[in-house]
């Protein structure tokens, strides 16, 4: 299951602690179907210090899905202020309707047919904007799940002082029971850089 992880290192003065942490992380990532998202991962922890650093390079799949990716968006009936959306992939219909209701109000959305949605709005003003409207953001959903996994299940309990960095390419958490020391933050950056160097080697 975990073969996708090219690098996974847990560094800890306490060997048992390292093993336990390693299996906790593997189980958590596997439970939440996050194994494929992480390309390289390095964890440094020292219970005596006390510090916990989690650095990972990410490989996120699909980008945002916009209306134009699964539907035709055109002007509605002649002389009417409406935009007609013809859905080609129905799996997105529910999310699309929820977005449109939130933006325009249910009273301005009609669905005369399973695959046709009419939006009562000025087509000249809204046509292009509707084509580009994001209906689903798989990357954001994955990042949210990942942050929850690290913050709630992976970082040791009691390590409430945290600093994190997150982008579509990496995640870095530095956590402790005490005030974060500058050298810990520097070590976090250093670990992240070492993962990047490995990746480019």
Number of C-alpha atoms within 10 A of each C-alpha: 9 14 9 12 14 11 16 16 12 19 18 17 12 12 11 10 15 19 14 11 20 18 11 14 20 16 15 18 22 14 11 12 14 17 19 17 21 23 21 22 22 20 23 20 24 16 14 8 11 13 23 23 26 22 24 24 23 19 15 18 12 9 11 14 16 18 22 19 16 18 20 14 21 17 20 19 11 7 7 12 14 22 23 21 24 20 21 15 11 14 10 17 20 11 14 20 17 13 16 19 15 10 10 13 13 13 9 14 18 14 13 9 9 10 14 17 22 21 26 18 18 14 20 12 9 14 18 13 12 19 18 14 17 17 21 17 13 15 17 15 10 18 20 11 16 20 16 12 18 18 18 11 14 20 23 18 11 10 16 14 13 18 13 16 11 13 11 14 13 21 21 24 22 27 26 25 17 14 11 16 12 9 9 18 18 12 15 23 18 13 21 21 14 13 21 15 10 10 13 7 6
